Amino acid sequence: MKKLADSFVSAIKDNNFHDVAKENIEAVIDSFLQEGMVKDIPFLNSLIGLLKTGINVKEQLFLKKIIKFLIYSETATPEERLKIIEEIDSSKEYRIKVGEKLLYLIDKCDDYDKAGILGYLFKAVNERKLKYKDFLKCSLVLDKCLVSELDLFLKDDRSLYTVESDSDLLNWGLLAFAPFEVTLNNSELNVPKLEGGQLELKISDAGALLKLHLGDYLQDRGNELGISRMELSEIQQYLDKLEQYPEHKRFILIKEYVVQLCNNFKISDDDFNNLLTAILYNVPFLIYDLHTSITVYYKIQTKKGNDYNIGRWQKFYNSRNGSQLI
């Protein structure tokens, strides 16, 4: 196991997946496996060599998870990647070496989407934005979550959560109980009275770290949806599917949808306006949340040097509100 773990650390150090197109990542990984390109990576070749009889379904899925982790964890220079791993291993704070621990965590992922998220988080470790101990804390929460619900949590900008509606998020470790406060006050009759004591939830430390460090993951997930490349009929079908979600979750997904729709050049501005008008017909107040989400996304894309068709939204917003967006 030690030899395999050391080989995996070398694979992380020499990782050169930054040119891989993430928009169709599953097809890329399948092609990678089918064409035997895994043999070009010593670690994956060694792993295959340890398999008893070829590559069965379970083993192929494990390879997929490893490849997705490597694709999304790629960052910095090989020397910087190796340096951070050596620092963690030499700290003597952790009994299990980094390479072995990562293999264990990847194996525990119940699909390769989670392995990709783990890769994003380890990328933050390599960039010294996330401490290794916090990475491990996040991995514990990730192990319990449903990816679809984690996505919604990351996109959700709520500050108020309740035990009744958010118990799953609490059980998974994304939320925690807020400090329980009870105050003793005198009533008008000079009789002591207890006040407060309600159970309230807050975003947990791990939940806050996931929100902080998975911004690139959310953007890539949005790109994978392909909304900016859909035909009008496909867009309508996608909208119809959103009707199955509870209202709050549906609004979160609609915001993501509209943000991506601004950059869809397969539909006309009239099509865009008609779609938005239909969306807002029963929930006109949602335009202000969309306004905020699109403004934030536009500024992020501008900072990264990416093109974003803010003009399409601005025209629609001005026609409804008569004010400038930017």
N, C-alpha and C positions, 0 to 999 in steps of 0.2 A: 504493500500500500504506500509506503514511504517513497519508493521509486516512482510510482505513478503520480503521487502528489507533487514530487519535485519536477516531474515532466510537465505537469499542469501549470506550475508556476512559470516554467520556461515558455509555455504556450501563451500565457497572459503577457509576459514580458515582450515576446516577439509578435504579439497580436497585430495584424495588419488588415483589419476588416473595415477600415473607415470609408472605403469606396463602395461598400455594399449598399445597394438601394434598399432602404427599409420599408418602402411603400408596399412591397410584395415579398416580405421576408420569408414567409413559409415556402413559397415556390422556390426561392433562392436556396433555402436549406435543403429542400427535397432534391433539387438539381445537384447540389453540392455532394450529397450522399450517393445519388444514383451514378454520377460520373466518376466516382472513386477519388474525388479530390481530397478526401480526408487523409489519404496517404501522404499528401504533401505537408501535413502538419504532424511532426514527430509524436506529439502527445496523443492525438487521435489515432494515429497508426499503432502506437503502443497499446492503446486501449483495445483496439480491435484484435490485436495479437493475444490479449489476455482472455478474449471470449472463447468459450469452449467449442462451439459448433456454429460458425458463421454468425450472422447478425439476425437475431429474431426480433419480433415486434418490440418487446420491452427494451432490448438493447439499442434498437434504432431510435426509439423515443428518447433514451438517455443521451445518445449522441446529438440528437436535435437540440435537447436542452443545453448541452455544453456549447454547441456552436452558437446558439442564440445568446447565451451568456457572454461568450467571447466577442460577438458582434457589438453588443450594446455596452460592454465594459471598456471598449477600446478608447484610449485617451492618452494625452501626454506623450512623452518619449519612452522607448523601451527602458532606458536607464532610470527614469523617474518611477516607472511602474515597479521595477525590481527593487529600487531603493526603499519605497514605502513598505513593500512586503518584507524585506530584510529587517527594517526597523521594527515592525510588528513582531516578527519571529524572534528577534534578539531581545525584546523587552522582558521576556520571561513572565509576562502577565497572563499569557494564554498557554494552556497545556498542549493544545492541538495546534499544529502549524497551519499557516494560512491556506496552503494548497490543499491539504487534507480536509480542512474545515469547509472550504468552498465546494469541494466534490460532494461532501456530505449534504450541504445545503441544497445544491443543485439536484441531487438525487431525490431529496424530499419534495421538491417542487412537483405538484400534481399535474402540471402541464408546462409547455415551453414558454407560454406567456409569462408565467411567474419567474422562470429562469431569466427571461429578458429583463424583467423588473429588477431582479437581483443584480443583473449586469449593470443597469443604470446606477444602482446604489453603490456598487463597488467602483464604478467610474468616479463617483463623488469622493470615495476614499482615496483613490489614486490622485485626484486633484486637490486633496487635503481640505476639502469642504465638509467632509463627514468623518468623524472619528470612527475607528474600527469598532469600538465597543458599542457605538450607536448604530453602526451597520448591523451588528449582531442583534441588537434590540429590535431593529426594523425587520430583520429576517424572521424573527419569532412571530411578529404580527402578520407578516406576509404569508407565512405558512398556514395561518388559520383562515385567511380571507378568501372570499370568492372574488376573482379578478373583476368581474362586472360590477360588483358592489364597491370594490376599492376604487375603480374608475369614477363612479358616481360621487364617492366621498371626496376624492381629490378635486373634482370639479365644483363641488358644493361650497358656496360662500356663506353658508349659515353660521351664526354665532350661537344659536339656541338649539339644543338637542334635548329630547325627552326620552325617558325610560320606555314609555309606551310605544313610541314609533322607531326608536333607534337602539333597541336592545341587542341586535346582531352586531352593530358597530362597537357596542360596549363589550360584548363577549369576545370579540376578535382582538380587542386591545387598541382600537382606533380612538375610542372615547374612554374617559375615566370619570369617576364621581368627583364633582366639585367639592371643595371644603364644606363640611356640614356645619352651619352656623345657627346657633340659637341665642337669642337675646332676651334678657329679663327686663321688662319695663313695667312701670306702674300705670294702672288704668286710671280713669277719671275718679273712680271710687277708692283710689289709693290701695288697690289690691294688686299684688304682683301678677303679671301675665307673661306667659311665654310667647315669643313671636319668632317667625322664621321656621327653620327645620325642614324645609322642603328639599326633596332629593333633586339635585340638578346635575347635569352632565357637562363636561367640557372636553375639548380635544386633548387626547393624551400626549405625553412627550413624544412617543413613537409616531402617533398620528401627525403631529406638527412637523416632525422630521421628514415624513413621507411627503407631505404637502410641499415642503420647502425644496426637496431634492428631486422630485419627479416631474418637474415642469417640462423637460425635454421629452420624457416618456409620453406625457399627455399630447404633446404636439405631434409626435410620431404616430401615436394611436389615431389621432384625428386624420393624419395623412393616409393611414392604412384603410380608413373607412372609404376613402376615395370619393368623398362628396364633391370635391372640386373637379372630378372627372366624370360625374354621372350625367346621363341624359335626363331630360325632363321627366320622362315616365318612371325612371329609376328613382328619382328624387321623390316623386309622389308616393311610390311604393314604400320608400323608407319612412316618409312622414306617417303613412297609414300604420306602419308597425309600431310607431311610438305611442299610438292610442292604447296599447295594452298595458302601459306603465301607469302607476299611480301619478296623480297630478304633479307632485313635487319633483319626482324623478323625471317625468316627461319634460318639465320646464328646463331642467339641467341639460337634457339631451338636445332640446330644441336650440338652446343657446349655442352649444357646440356646433350644431348643424348649420345655423345661420352664419356663424363666424367663418366656417369653411365655404359656405355657399357664395360669399362675396367674391371668392376667387374662381368661381366656376364660369369659364368662358364658353361652355357649350350651350348655355341658356342666355337668352336676351335679357336686357334690363327690364323689359315689360314682364317677362316670365318671372323674374326675381321679385318685382313689385307685386305681382298677383299672388305668388306663394306667400310672401310676407303678410299681405293683406288678409289672406285666408287664415294664417297662423294666429294673427292678432285679433281676429274678429270677435272671439269670445273672451280673450285675455288682453285687452288693450294696454293694461299696465305693464305687461311684459316688455314693452318697447324700451323702458328705462333700464331694465336689466341687460337687454341686448346692447343698448347704447354703451353701458359700462364695459361689458365683456369685449365688444368689438374695439373700443378705444384702447383697452389694455393690450389686446392681441396685436393691434396695429403698431403700437409703440414697441412691443417686443420684436416684431418682425422688422421694423425700421432699424432698430438697434443692431439686429443681426445682418442687416444689409439685404433682406429679402423683399421682394415685391409683394404688395398687398393692395387689392383694389378697394381702397377705402371710399373712393368716389361713388361707387354703386350704393353703399349703405348711406352715405351722406345725403345723396339726392332723395332717397326714400325717407330718411329721418327728417330732413328739412320740409318735405311735402306734408308730413304728419304733425310737425311741431314748430316749423318756422324758425329754427335756430341752428346755428352752426355746430358741428360735432367737434371739431378740433379748434 
